[in-house]
Structures are given as structure tokens and as C-alpha cells.
Amino acid sequence: MDEVELMTREARISPCNPAESLNEREVARRERIQSSLDLLRKLVPGVRDDSDKVEVYEKTSKYVLFLKSKVGAQFDVDFLHEFLPY
């Protein structure tokens, strides 16, 4: 094996090659957005697999408001502690 094959992904993403690092971060960011949208499409009633991003966001925000009107803010602190622990 030559030296290039032994390099890990982390080694290739270095300050020496900022364009590649930026591109990989952008790909990872887009993957996170897509996986979050896919999850919302499964969880939110009325959102279909073919719903565009704006429709997903609109229906999700309406659904969250609906749920909050039913249960109030009693779970807000629990959510913050579990998912935003800083």
C-alpha cells in the first residue's frame, strides 16, 4: 500500500486543503438536513414523502403549535435538558 491509501478521512480533511474540508462539511450538512426532513415526513401527520421542504417546515411548525396547545409548556425544560444539555 502506498502512503496515500493509508491516510484516514480525518487526515485528508486538514487545514492544508481547506476547499476539500469545506466541501466535506457542506456534504455532511446537507445530509443532516435531508435526514431531518425525512424524519419529519414520517412523524408529522399530513406530510407526505413527496412534500417539498417548505411544506414540511410549515406543517411541522403548525403541528408543534398544536401539540403545545394540548400539553402546554410542561415538557419544555425536559426537552432542553435532554437535547440541548449545554
Buried (B, 14 or more C-beta within 10 A) or exposed (E): EEEEEEEEEEEEBEEEEEEEBEEBEEEEEEEEEEEEBEEBBEEBEEBEEEBEEEBBBBBBEEBEEEEEEEEEEEEEEEEEEEEEEE
